[in-house]
Every structure is written in C-alpha cells, then in structure tokens.
C-alpha cells in the first residue's frame, strides 16, 4: 500500500534535519593550549584567561595541549591538582603568593607532525600578590610563545611551530582555510579559556535546525489539511 504523501514529506524533512546534524558532528577540532583551574580536587575549564585571572595563594592552575572542538570536549591535565605536593618545598613569603602550575603537553596523538610531547610536570610559582596566572606560568615554564594576537602558542618551547590550527582527521587543515584564533589574554580567552580559538562556523547552527524543523511541521500540516478536504 502506498504511504500517504504527508508521511513521505515528514520522512524527507526529518532526513534533512538529521543530515544537517551529522554534518555538524564532523566539525573540525583545533590544536591548542587550554587553561584549567582546580575546583574541589578536580579540574574545571577556566572561565577567565590566564592574563586576566589573578589566582589567590594556594591555587592550582593547569595547562593542557590537545586537539578539541571546544571547551565542552577539551581534555584537562592528567595530573591531579595537589597544591600541597607541588609547593611543599616553597615557603610562604610576605607580599608574595604561591601558585601550583601544572603543564601537560598531551599525547603523541595530539602532537604536531614530527614532534614529541614532553612529560607532564608541575612547578610551584612564587609571584607577586597581584600576579596573574600568565605571570605564574612565565615564572616556571619559559620560554613562552605568543602570536601577533597574543594567543598562547607554546609553553617551554612546545610545540615548535603552529598556533591554534584547525585539524581534521588528525592532520592540520590548509592554513588558508583555518580559523583565525582569537586573542587569548585580552578578549575571547579572557572570558572562556587560555587559548581557545574562534570557531569558523563550519557546522550548522541551531537556527538552521529550527528552520528545518519548522519547514517539516508546515509541510505535514499543509498536506494533512489537503487530505481532509479531499476526504
């Protein structure tokens, strides 16, 4: 028996919506250093960039190099935050504060071609009372490399090149098609993380999904009304 046309229309419309969603799931990731804070013994993606955040004495901050699409699927440092263990040998001093800094360069799978990530490490930074997380990082993990937009590109010289490049299927995308990273210490990362690049909008937006769903509903309603009139 032939299916009613409104059922066929609904199937086609739903197929368009699901197809658009599948396209979004294949969006590229980005290779970059993300910024983390210790919260209750675990890591949380920082809501301020390291050049904005001014941690208190006894704070643990972390940096992780990895490929991720955004902060929602970013990988945090693999070393558990433990201020006492990192700063036990660094006594407190008047007019200064101590910040434990964990640096995790990630895995070989996230490394740029031809580079080997160094092992994770943790250092205690004793810095001025008004110092930022970026100041603490600079105190224990030089050399740091930033790009012209002040995006954090390398910690302790890793990686040797590249900065927030777009990655598809484990390989860096054509630089001409990659998204331009946003300034880390001052704008985007000042609010959302150490070095999260701007996204290029490659996947479909929520507005597109809503539009397709509306088209499906209108198409089904129209065909149903026409079928009633004929009946």
VOGU-3710 file (C-alpha; in Angstrom, 3 decimals, decimal comma):
1> xxxxxxxxxx> 0,000/0,000/0,000  1,349/3,434/-0,944  2,280/5,607/2,019  0,346/8,900/2,376  2,207/11,857/0,969  2,349/13,647/4,333  4,269/10,676/5,791  6,736/10,822/2,909  7,147/14,578/3,391  7,791/14,139/7,095
11> xxxxxxxxxx> 10,398/11,445/6,418  12,224/13,668/3,920  12,146/16,690/6,255  13,441/14,679/9,194  16,171/13,295/6,962  17,302/16,836/6,185  17,433/17,733/9,863  19,381/14,606/10,796  21,708/15,051/7,845  22,500/18,581/8,934
21> xxxxxxxxxx> 23,209/17,336/12,430  25,597/14,710/11,081  27,478/17,432/9,231  27,906/19,366/12,468  29,237/16,275/14,241  32,083/16,155/11,711  33,239/19,699/12,523  36,994/20,124/12,775  38,904/20,331/16,024  41,693/22,723/16,984
31> xxxxxxxxxx> 45,147/22,029/18,397  45,821/24,449/21,244  46,761/25,008/24,882  43,686/25,168/27,119  43,613/26,697/30,592  42,217/24,984/33,716  41,593/25,675/37,394  41,449/23,263/40,308  37,981/23,052/41,839  37,298/20,669/44,687
41> xxxxxxxxxx> 40,187/18,369/43,845  39,393/18,153/40,129  39,951/20,252/37,008  37,458/22,753/35,588  37,855/24,632/32,313  38,754/28,206/33,269  36,134/30,905/32,766  38,814/33,605/32,508  42,036/33,681/30,542  45,403/33,389/32,325
51> xxxxxxxxxx> 46,271/37,044/31,645  43,037/38,110/33,371  42,735/35,637/36,242  44,615/36,589/39,413  44,720/33,388/41,498  44,933/33,518/45,256  47,743/31,974/47,249  47,277/28,207/47,380  45,650/27,971/43,940  46,411/25,286/41,350
61> xxxxxxxxxx> 46,245/26,168/37,651  46,710/23,832/34,703  47,532/23,992/31,006  46,795/21,143/28,590  47,792/20,802/24,942  45,327/18,752/22,903  43,009/18,685/19,912  39,396/19,543/20,740  36,401/21,162/19,077  35,601/23,459/22,009
71> xxxxxxxxxx> 35,672/23,727/25,778  32,888/21,161/26,054  35,081/18,283/24,877  38,500/19,633/25,875  40,850/17,293/27,720  42,128/18,531/31,067  45,563/17,930/32,620  46,173/14,298/33,507  47,977/15,200/36,732  45,610/15,630/39,675
81> xxxxxxxxxx> 45,737/19,123/41,225  47,585/18,987/44,549  48,905/22,280/45,884  50,484/20,730/48,970  52,514/18,258/46,939  53,713/20,821/44,384  54,504/23,701/46,743  55,607/21,830/49,874  59,213/22,958/49,431  58,316/26,586/48,659
91> xxxxxxxxxx> 57,702/28,549/51,869  55,235/31,417/52,049  56,638/34,927/51,906  55,132/38,298/52,818  53,993/40,256/49,776  54,005/37,156/47,567  51,759/34,221/46,769  52,350/30,649/45,671  50,560/29,096/42,709  50,999/25,472/41,676
101> xxxxxxxxxx> 51,259/25,299/37,885  50,609/22,007/36,084  51,701/21,775/32,433  50,523/18,776/30,394  51,715/18,729/26,781  49,295/15,958/25,900  49,761/12,764/23,931  51,555/11,801/20,751  48,162/11,631/19,017  47,677/15,366/19,637
111> xxxxxxxxxx> 51,228/16,372/18,775  52,077/18,192/15,533  53,827/16,048/12,924  57,438/15,326/13,824  57,175/16,484/17,447  57,182/14,510/20,688  55,310/15,970/23,672  57,349/16,357/26,864  56,157/14,623/30,020  53,636/16,388/32,273
121> xxxxxxxxxx> 55,202/18,429/35,044  54,191/20,610/37,977  56,077/23,571/39,442  55,433/25,997/42,270  55,495/29,638/41,185  56,111/32,257/43,870  54,983/35,548/42,387  53,804/38,988/43,452  50,499/39,322/45,260  48,882/40,941/42,201
131> xxxxxxxxxx> 50,280/38,462/39,648  48,097/36,748/37,040  48,048/33,079/36,091  50,058/34,048/32,991  52,712/35,594/35,236  52,892/32,381/37,255  53,246/30,310/34,078  56,044/32,562/32,826  57,847/32,173/36,153  58,138/28,390/35,840
141> xxxxxxxxxx> 57,713/27,374/32,174  59,696/29,653/29,889  60,098/30,101/27,005  56,507/31,002/26,120  55,462/31,818/22,568  52,519/34,030/21,619  51,262/35,019/18,179  50,520/38,549/16,966  47,035/38,353/18,522  48,528/37,422/21,922
151> xxxxxxxxxx> 47,280/33,834/21,646  49,329/31,414/23,754  51,017/29,134/21,206  53,797/27,304/23,052  54,868/26,546/26,619  58,519/25,716/27,297  59,046/25,772/23,546  56,342/23,189/22,779  55,161/22,961/20,108  57,962/24,391/17,995
161> xxxxxxxxxx> 55,545/25,880/15,464  51,845/26,359/14,819  49,221/28,125/16,855  45,633/27,016/17,321  45,480/25,452/13,887  42,413/23,641/12,634  42,758/19,868/12,499  40,696/17,321/10,577  41,146/13,555/10,944  44,399/14,017/12,840
171> xxxxxxxxxx> 46,006/16,268/10,205  46,310/20,029/10,146  43,954/21,678/7,684  45,072/24,003/4,913  46,200/27,172/6,747  44,223/29,289/4,282  41,003/27,616/5,439  41,774/27,542/9,167  40,005/29,769/11,612  41,923/32,750/12,941
181> xxxxxxxxxx> 42,474/32,242/16,685  41,119/34,923/18,974  43,386/36,918/21,310  43,924/34,775/24,397  44,938/37,146/27,184  42,586/40,004/26,343  39,350/39,096/24,572  37,843/35,633/23,955  40,212/33,745/26,228  39,894/36,486/28,795
191> xxxxxxxxxx> 36,417/35,097/29,303  36,489/31,466/28,242  39,946/29,921/28,472  43,655/30,209/27,870  43,819/29,815/24,174  40,563/28,608/22,724  40,495/29,636/19,043  37,459/31,207/17,433  35,340/28,718/15,588  34,814/29,128/11,859
201> xxxxxxxxxx> 31,124/28,264/11,914  31,683/25,170/9,778  28,787/23,236/11,322  25,113/24,087/11,015  23,733/26,447/13,624  20,834/25,959/15,992  18,879/28,387/13,810  19,266/26,076/10,832  17,920/23,112/12,801  14,956/25,162/13,994
211> xxxxxxxxxx> 14,233/26,335/10,438  14,298/22,840/9,030  12,034/21,592/11,800  9,573/24,410/11,093  9,541/23,535/7,383  8,784/19,915/8,259  5,905/20,886/10,528  4,372/23,254/7,973  4,698/20,705/5,175  2,988/17,978/7,187
221> xxxxxxxxxx> 0,227/20,321/8,369  -0,500/21,509/4,829  -0,704/18,022/3,379  -2,887/16,844/6,253  -5,338/19,710/5,681  -5,444/18,986/1,943  -6,101/15,319/2,649  -9,015/16,235/4,984  -10,598/18,483/2,363  -10,429/15,740/-0,257
231> x> -11,941/13,304/2,235
//
